[in-house]
């Protein structure tokens, strides 16, 4: 099963155009730094390593993430074997592969891949350190947490789960006196250094975006549907079993290890993200947030459903496994349709159309044709996209050979990328330094809400002088549309994005 999944992922990764965020992370990888306005540095570092090893392209972009994604189920299986025996460990690894968001993890170059690897390594290290007290396990814990902090600000949730274990269980409370715990926290501090260096140099932009700007910090009742979202993401029966497993672990916490650790590390993450979701950002995809909390449940399930379980559990487990396997197959099938344009057209009539993955190659090819048609002045023509996602996708398709500017679209601010574009001098302010230069502007006509698109497009003539539409590109029955405009860089100060 493991080998089959890796073959599928490798085939899809070589064909699937970059997801918008992937393309932006690729841009970050070409400008290595201690951090970025949206993320700590590790994602960019890993992409850079992949391209150094494999060259520019989809495989180079995703190479290290494919490797880490392939290691993750082996990590889970190894930990499960240590806790409950080889059969239980193999079942836990198999369950991870059938979890739709788990089996496909690593296919895309996203920070969740190293974050999950770090969280499983931390869980394994805590279990071993609490059981043996050996310093080497505490050191591994510190390194795993440092990697988590280098990956994403959501590493804070791993600290929360550890604090719950240390505070609410007798075994955990005894660990406060262990010198190894403080050594681990000291080693973890190494992961803070790049975050502190970047944020101190840039007015704490990363912290401000992740903790303040992207979240309303007000209760919104629509977030109460989170369990339904998770049931769809995990498949309903398996999701119910995961929650049941965490509850059973909690009831058995009095037996000591590993039940107390599995209960607190899993339950605090799942419950913590649910409570956070009631007040935090609900505009972006967040179904992957609780994944670290499901790992302890997957480790416990083979034992709770194994020999000696009450009769009803085994058929329910088989049905859950079968449904999850179908859900995982459907996930890979959906991505396969997005990977091959001839098949993507089949999704055009449906709401599930994968607009985040398609059209970028065609738009870049069309822009290249229009730039070449402007010869001999094409080298002087500045390529501009109307928002950061399109700019990143064009930049990736051009292989970084041509500077691509982004207009000050509200989307740039919403996703925390506007400060980064300003630092790279790829925003409208930097564009104005080329006053009078010819421009080829590429606009995605199908992005965002229709009302917002109309308002944005009305502002374009104030951003580019002498704007004239020269061509359009409609793909997949019009589900993905781009327009191409020529004009010149104005000298006036750009209008503020709304």
C-alpha positions as CSV (number, residue, x, y, z in Angstrom):
1,X,0.0,0.0,0.0
2,X,2.8,2.4,0.9
3,X,4.7,1.7,-2.4
4,X,1.5,2.1,-4.4
5,X,0.7,5.5,-2.8
6,X,4.2,6.8,-3.5
7,X,4.0,5.8,-7.1
8,X,0.7,7.7,-7.5
9,X,2.1,10.7,-5.7
10,X,5.2,10.8,-7.8
11,X,3.2,10.6,-11.0
12,X,0.8,13.3,-10.0
13,X,3.5,15.6,-8.6
14,X,5.3,15.5,-12.0
15,X,2.2,16.6,-13.9
16,X,0.2,18.8,-11.5
17,X,0.8,22.6,-12.0
18,X,1.8,24.4,-8.8
19,X,-0.9,25.4,-6.4
20,X,-0.9,29.2,-5.9
21,X,0.8,29.1,-2.5
22,X,3.3,26.6,-3.8
23,X,4.4,29.0,-6.5
24,X,4.7,31.8,-3.9
25,X,6.8,29.6,-1.7
26,X,9.0,28.9,-4.7
27,X,9.5,32.6,-5.1
28,X,10.6,32.7,-1.5
29,X,13.0,29.9,-2.2
30,X,14.8,32.1,-4.8
31,X,15.3,34.8,-2.2
32,X,16.5,32.8,0.9
33,X,16.0,34.7,4.1
34,X,15.5,34.1,7.9
35,X,11.7,34.3,7.3
36,X,8.9,35.8,5.3
37,X,5.8,37.8,5.9
38,X,3.6,34.7,5.8
39,X,5.9,31.9,7.1
40,X,9.1,30.9,8.8
41,X,11.9,29.9,6.4
42,X,12.0,26.1,6.3
43,X,9.4,25.6,3.4
44,X,11.5,27.9,1.2
45,X,14.7,26.2,2.2
46,X,13.3,22.7,1.3
47,X,12.1,23.9,-2.1
48,X,15.5,25.4,-2.8
49,X,17.2,22.1,-1.8
50,X,14.8,20.2,-4.1
51,X,15.5,22.4,-7.1
52,X,19.3,22.2,-6.5
53,X,19.1,18.4,-6.6
54,X,16.4,17.9,-9.3
55,X,16.4,21.2,-11.3
56,X,13.6,23.6,-11.9
57,X,10.2,22.1,-12.4
58,X,7.3,20.4,-10.6
59,X,9.5,17.6,-9.3
60,X,12.2,19.9,-8.1
61,X,9.6,22.0,-6.4
62,X,8.1,19.0,-4.6
63,X,11.0,16.6,-4.3
64,X,11.8,17.0,-0.6
65,X,8.1,17.2,0.3
66,X,7.5,13.9,-1.5
67,X,10.3,12.3,0.5
68,X,9.0,13.6,3.8
69,X,5.5,12.6,2.9
70,X,6.7,9.1,2.2
71,X,8.6,8.9,5.5
72,X,5.6,10.0,7.6
73,X,3.5,6.8,7.5
74,X,6.7,4.9,8.3
75,X,7.3,7.1,11.3
76,X,3.7,6.4,12.5
77,X,4.1,2.6,11.9
78,X,7.4,2.6,13.8
79,X,6.0,4.5,16.8
80,X,2.9,2.2,16.8
81,X,5.1,-0.9,16.7
82,X,7.0,0.4,19.7
83,X,3.8,1.2,21.7
84,X,1.6,-1.8,20.8
85,X,3.5,-4.3,18.6
86,X,4.3,-4.8,14.9
87,X,0.7,-5.6,13.8
88,X,-0.8,-2.5,15.5
89,X,2.0,-0.4,14.1
90,X,1.4,-1.6,10.5
91,X,-2.3,-1.0,10.9
92,X,-1.7,2.6,12.2
93,X,0.5,3.3,9.2
94,X,-2.0,1.8,6.8
95,X,-4.8,3.9,8.4
96,X,-2.7,7.1,7.8
97,X,-2.4,6.2,4.1
98,X,-6.2,5.8,3.8
99,X,-6.9,9.1,5.5
100,X,-7.5,11.3,2.5
101,X,-5.4,14.3,3.8
102,X,-2.8,12.0,5.2
103,X,-2.1,9.7,2.3
104,X,-1.9,12.6,-0.2
105,X,0.4,14.7,2.1
106,X,3.7,15.5,0.4
107,X,2.2,15.7,-3.0
108,X,2.3,19.5,-2.7
109,X,5.1,21.6,-1.4
110,X,3.3,22.9,1.7
111,X,4.5,23.6,5.2
112,X,2.2,21.0,6.7
113,X,4.5,18.3,5.4
114,X,7.6,19.1,7.6
115,X,5.2,20.3,10.4
116,X,3.6,16.8,10.5
117,X,6.9,15.0,10.4
118,X,8.2,17.2,13.3
119,X,5.0,16.6,15.3
120,X,5.2,12.8,15.0
121,X,8.9,12.9,15.8
122,X,8.1,15.1,18.9
123,X,5.4,12.7,20.0
124,X,7.7,9.7,19.7
125,X,10.5,11.5,21.6
126,X,8.2,12.6,24.4
127,X,6.9,9.0,24.8
128,X,10.5,7.6,24.9
129,X,11.8,10.4,27.2
130,X,8.9,10.0,29.7
131,X,9.4,6.2,29.7
132,X,13.3,6.1,29.9
133,X,14.4,9.5,30.9
134,X,17.4,9.3,28.5
135,X,18.9,12.6,27.4
136,X,19.0,11.6,23.7
137,X,15.2,11.5,23.6
138,X,14.9,14.9,25.1
139,X,17.4,16.2,22.5
140,X,15.3,14.7,19.7
141,X,12.2,16.4,21.2
142,X,14.0,19.7,21.2
143,X,15.2,19.3,17.6
144,X,11.7,18.3,16.5
145,X,10.1,21.3,18.1
146,X,12.8,23.6,16.6
147,X,12.0,22.2,13.1
148,X,8.3,22.8,13.8
149,X,9.0,26.5,14.7
150,X,11.1,26.8,11.5
151,X,8.0,25.6,9.6
152,X,4.9,27.4,10.8
153,X,3.6,29.5,13.7
154,X,1.1,26.6,14.3
155,X,4.0,24.9,16.1
156,X,2.5,26.7,19.2
157,X,-0.3,24.1,19.2
158,X,2.3,21.4,19.7
159,X,3.6,23.3,22.8
160,X,0.0,23.5,24.0
161,X,-0.5,19.8,23.8
162,X,2.8,19.2,25.6
163,X,1.8,21.6,28.3
164,X,-1.6,19.7,28.7
165,X,0.3,16.4,29.2
166,X,2.7,18.0,31.7
167,X,-0.1,19.6,33.7
168,X,-3.0,17.1,33.6
169,X,-1.3,13.7,34.1
170,X,0.6,12.4,37.1
171,X,3.4,11.1,34.8
172,X,3.7,14.4,33.1
173,X,3.8,16.4,36.3
174,X,6.8,14.3,37.5
175,X,8.7,15.4,34.3
176,X,8.8,19.1,35.4
177,X,11.7,17.9,37.7
178,X,13.6,16.2,34.8
179,X,16.6,18.2,33.6
180,X,16.1,16.8,30.1
181,X,12.8,18.7,29.7
182,X,14.6,22.0,30.1
183,X,17.4,20.9,27.8
184,X,14.7,20.1,25.2
185,X,13.1,23.5,25.6
186,X,16.5,25.2,25.2
187,X,17.2,23.3,22.0
188,X,13.7,24.2,20.8
189,X,14.8,27.8,21.2
190,X,17.1,27.5,18.2
191,X,14.0,27.4,16.0
192,X,12.9,30.8,17.3
193,X,16.1,32.5,16.2
194,X,15.2,32.9,12.5
195,X,11.7,34.1,13.5
196,X,13.1,36.7,15.8
197,X,15.7,37.9,13.3
198,X,13.2,38.3,10.5
199,X,10.4,39.9,12.6
200,X,12.8,42.2,14.4
201,X,14.1,43.5,11.1
202,X,10.6,43.9,9.5
203,X,8.4,45.4,12.2
204,X,7.1,42.1,13.3
205,X,5.1,41.6,10.1
206,X,5.0,37.8,10.3
207,X,3.7,37.8,13.8
208,X,1.2,40.6,13.1
209,X,-0.2,38.7,10.1
210,X,-0.5,35.3,11.8
211,X,-1.8,36.5,15.1
212,X,-3.7,39.6,14.4
213,X,-4.5,40.5,10.7
214,X,-5.7,37.2,9.4
215,X,-8.1,36.5,12.3
216,X,-11.3,38.4,13.2
217,X,-10.9,37.3,16.9
218,X,-14.7,37.4,17.2
219,X,-17.1,34.5,17.6
220,X,-18.7,33.4,14.3
221,X,-21.4,30.8,14.5
222,X,-20.8,29.4,11.0
223,X,-17.6,27.9,12.4
224,X,-19.7,25.4,14.4
225,X,-19.8,23.3,11.2
226,X,-16.1,22.4,11.7
227,X,-17.0,18.8,12.8
228,X,-18.9,18.4,9.5
229,X,-15.9,19.7,7.6
230,X,-13.7,17.3,9.4
231,X,-16.1,14.4,8.8
232,X,-15.9,15.1,5.0
233,X,-12.2,15.5,5.0
234,X,-11.5,12.3,7.0
235,X,-14.6,10.4,5.8
236,X,-17.5,10.2,8.3
237,X,-17.0,6.8,9.8
238,X,-13.2,7.1,10.3
239,X,-13.7,10.6,11.8
240,X,-16.2,9.2,14.3
241,X,-13.7,6.4,15.2
242,X,-10.9,8.9,15.6
243,X,-12.9,10.9,18.1
244,X,-14.0,7.7,19.8
245,X,-10.4,6.6,20.1
246,X,-9.3,9.8,21.7
247,X,-12.2,9.5,24.2
248,X,-11.2,5.9,25.0
249,X,-7.6,7.0,25.5
250,X,-8.8,9.7,27.9
251,X,-10.8,7.2,29.9
252,X,-7.7,4.9,30.1
253,X,-5.3,7.7,31.1
254,X,-5.2,6.5,34.6
255,X,-3.4,3.4,33.4
256,X,-0.4,5.6,32.6
257,X,1.7,5.4,29.4
258,X,1.0,5.5,26.6
259,X,-2.7,6.2,27.1
260,X,-2.2,9.5,29.0
261,X,0.1,10.9,26.4
262,X,-2.1,9.8,23.4
263,X,-5.2,11.3,25.1
264,X,-3.7,14.7,25.9
265,X,-1.6,15.1,22.8
266,X,-4.4,14.2,20.5
267,X,-7.4,15.6,22.3
268,X,-5.8,19.0,23.0
269,X,-4.9,19.5,19.4
270,X,-8.4,18.5,18.0
271,X,-10.3,20.4,20.7
272,X,-7.9,23.3,20.6
273,X,-8.3,23.8,16.9
274,X,-12.1,23.6,17.2
275,X,-12.2,26.3,19.8
276,X,-9.7,28.4,17.9
277,X,-11.7,28.0,14.7
278,X,-14.7,29.6,16.4
279,X,-12.8,32.9,16.6
280,X,-10.1,32.7,14.0
281,X,-9.8,32.9,10.2
282,X,-12.6,31.0,8.4
283,X,-11.9,32.2,4.9
284,X,-9.0,29.9,4.0
285,X,-8.8,26.1,3.8
286,X,-8.2,24.8,7.3
287,X,-9.3,21.1,7.2
288,X,-5.7,20.1,7.6
289,X,-5.1,22.0,10.9
290,X,-6.1,19.1,13.3
291,X,-4.0,16.4,11.4
292,X,-1.4,16.2,14.2
293,X,-4.2,15.4,16.7
294,X,-5.4,12.4,14.6
295,X,-2.0,10.7,14.8
296,X,-2.4,9.6,18.5
297,X,-5.9,8.3,17.6
298,X,-4.6,6.3,14.7
299,X,-2.0,4.7,16.9
300,X,-4.6,3.7,19.4
301,X,-7.3,2.4,17.0
302,X,-5.7,-0.9,16.1
303,X,-5.6,-1.9,19.8
304,X,-9.0,-0.6,20.6
305,X,-10.5,-2.4,17.6
306,X,-8.3,-5.5,17.8
307,X,-8.9,-8.9,19.4
308,X,-11.1,-8.7,22.4
309,X,-13.1,-5.7,21.2
310,X,-16.9,-5.9,21.5
311,X,-18.6,-7.5,18.4
312,X,-19.9,-4.2,16.9
313,X,-16.5,-2.6,16.6
314,X,-14.9,-4.9,14.0
315,X,-17.6,-4.5,11.2
316,X,-17.7,-0.7,11.9
317,X,-13.9,-0.6,11.6
318,X,-14.0,-2.5,8.3
319,X,-16.6,-0.2,6.9
320,X,-14.7,2.9,8.1
321,X,-11.5,1.6,6.5
322,X,-13.2,0.8,3.2
323,X,-14.9,4.3,3.1
324,X,-11.6,6.0,4.0
325,X,-9.9,4.1,1.2
326,X,-12.5,5.2,-1.2
327,X,-12.2,8.8,0.0
328,X,-8.4,8.6,-0.5
329,X,-8.8,7.2,-4.0
330,X,-11.3,10.0,-4.8
331,X,-8.7,12.6,-3.6
332,X,-6.1,11.1,-5.9
333,X,-8.6,10.9,-8.7
334,X,-9.6,14.5,-8.3
335,X,-6.0,15.6,-8.4
336,X,-5.4,13.4,-11.4
337,X,-8.2,15.2,-13.3
338,X,-6.6,18.5,-12.4
339,X,-3.2,17.3,-13.5
340,X,-4.2,16.5,-17.1
341,X,-6.0,19.4,-18.9
342,X,-7.9,17.0,-21.2
343,X,-9.5,15.5,-18.2
344,X,-9.9,18.7,-16.2
345,X,-12.6,19.8,-18.7
346,X,-14.9,17.1,-17.2
347,X,-15.0,19.1,-14.0
348,X,-15.9,22.4,-15.6
349,X,-19.7,22.1,-14.9
350,X,-19.2,21.4,-11.2
351,X,-18.4,23.6,-8.2
352,X,-15.4,21.4,-7.5
353,X,-13.5,22.7,-10.5
354,X,-9.8,22.9,-9.6
355,X,-9.1,26.5,-10.6
356,X,-6.2,26.7,-8.2
357,X,-4.3,24.1,-10.3
358,X,-5.2,24.9,-13.9
359,X,-4.7,27.5,-16.5
360,X,-1.3,28.9,-15.3
361,X,0.7,27.1,-18.0
362,X,-1.5,28.3,-20.7
363,X,-1.6,31.9,-19.4
364,X,2.2,32.0,-19.2
365,X,2.6,30.5,-22.7
366,X,0.2,33.1,-24.1
367,X,2.0,35.9,-22.3
368,X,5.3,34.6,-23.8
369,X,3.8,34.7,-27.2
370,X,2.6,38.3,-26.8
371,X,5.9,39.4,-25.4
372,X,7.7,37.8,-28.4
373,X,5.3,39.5,-30.8
374,X,6.4,42.9,-29.4
375,X,10.0,42.3,-30.6
376,X,12.4,44.0,-30.8
377,X,11.1,45.9,-27.8
378,X,10.0,42.8,-25.8
379,X,13.0,42.9,-23.6
380,X,11.9,46.3,-22.4
381,X,8.3,45.2,-21.8
382,X,7.5,44.7,-18.1
383,X,5.4,41.7,-17.2
384,X,2.7,42.5,-14.6
385,X,0.1,40.4,-13.0
386,X,-3.0,41.7,-11.2
387,X,-2.4,39.8,-7.9
388,X,0.4,37.9,-6.2
389,X,-0.9,34.4,-7.0
390,X,-0.9,35.0,-10.7
391,X,2.4,36.7,-10.5
392,X,3.9,33.8,-8.7
393,X,2.5,31.3,-11.2
394,X,3.8,33.3,-14.1
395,X,7.2,33.6,-12.5
396,X,7.4,29.8,-11.9
397,X,6.4,29.1,-15.5
398,X,9.0,31.5,-16.8
399,X,11.5,29.8,-14.6
400,X,12.5,33.0,-12.8
401,X,14.0,34.4,-16.0
402,X,11.8,37.4,-16.1
403,X,10.9,39.8,-13.3
404,X,7.1,39.7,-12.7
405,X,5.4,42.5,-10.8
406,X,2.1,42.3,-9.0
407,X,-0.4,45.1,-8.7
408,X,-1.6,46.1,-5.2
409,X,-4.6,43.7,-5.2
410,X,-6.6,43.3,-1.9
411,X,-5.8,39.6,-2.2
412,X,-2.1,40.4,-1.5
413,X,-3.0,42.0,1.9
414,X,-5.6,39.3,2.8
415,X,-3.0,36.6,2.4
416,X,-0.2,38.5,4.1
417,X,1.9,38.7,1.0
418,X,1.8,42.5,0.4
419,X,4.8,43.2,2.8
420,X,6.8,40.5,1.2
421,X,6.2,41.9,-2.3
422,X,7.3,45.3,-1.0
423,X,10.5,43.9,0.4
424,X,11.3,42.2,-2.9
425,X,10.4,45.4,-4.7
426,X,7.8,43.6,-6.9
427,X,4.7,45.7,-5.9
428,X,3.2,48.8,-7.5
429,X,5.5,51.2,-5.7
430,X,8.5,49.5,-7.1
431,X,6.9,49.3,-10.6
432,X,6.5,53.1,-10.6
433,X,10.3,53.4,-10.7
434,X,10.0,52.4,-14.4
435,X,7.7,55.2,-15.3
436,X,6.9,55.2,-19.1
437,X,8.1,51.7,-19.7
438,X,5.8,49.4,-21.8
439,X,3.7,46.9,-19.8
440,X,2.0,43.6,-20.5
441,X,-0.6,43.2,-17.8
442,X,-2.1,39.7,-17.3
443,X,-5.5,39.7,-15.4
444,X,-7.3,36.7,-14.0
445,X,-10.9,37.4,-14.8
446,X,-12.3,34.5,-12.8
447,X,-10.7,35.0,-9.4
448,X,-12.7,36.0,-6.3
449,X,-16.3,37.2,-6.1
450,X,-17.9,38.8,-9.1
451,X,-18.7,42.0,-7.3
452,X,-15.1,42.4,-6.1
453,X,-13.7,41.6,-9.6
454,X,-15.8,44.3,-11.2
455,X,-14.6,46.9,-8.6
456,X,-11.0,45.8,-9.1
457,X,-11.1,45.9,-12.9
458,X,-12.6,49.4,-12.8
459,X,-9.4,50.5,-10.9
460,X,-7.0,49.1,-13.5
461,X,-6.9,52.2,-15.8
462,X,-5.7,54.3,-12.8
463,X,-2.9,51.8,-12.2
464,X,-1.5,51.4,-15.8
465,X,-1.5,54.3,-18.3
466,X,-3.1,53.9,-21.8
467,X,-4.5,50.5,-20.9
468,X,-5.7,48.6,-24.0
469,X,-7.0,45.0,-24.1
470,X,-5.1,43.0,-26.7
471,X,-6.3,39.5,-26.2
472,X,-8.1,37.0,-23.9
473,X,-7.8,33.4,-23.0
474,X,-10.9,31.3,-22.0
475,X,-10.2,27.8,-20.8
476,X,-12.4,24.9,-19.6
477,X,-15.7,26.2,-20.9
478,X,-14.8,29.7,-19.4
479,X,-14.2,28.5,-15.9
480,X,-10.7,29.9,-16.1
481,X,-10.3,33.2,-18.0
482,X,-7.4,35.6,-18.5
483,X,-7.2,38.9,-20.3
484,X,-4.0,40.5,-21.6
485,X,-3.5,44.3,-21.7
486,X,-0.9,46.6,-23.0
487,X,0.0,50.0,-21.5
488,X,2.7,52.0,-19.8
489,X,3.9,52.5,-16.3
490,X,2.5,55.7,-14.9
491,X,4.6,58.1,-12.8
492,X,1.9,59.0,-10.3
493,X,1.7,57.3,-6.8
494,X,-0.4,54.1,-7.0
495,X,-3.9,54.1,-5.5
496,X,-4.3,52.3,-2.2
497,X,-5.7,48.8,-2.7
498,X,-9.1,48.2,-1.1
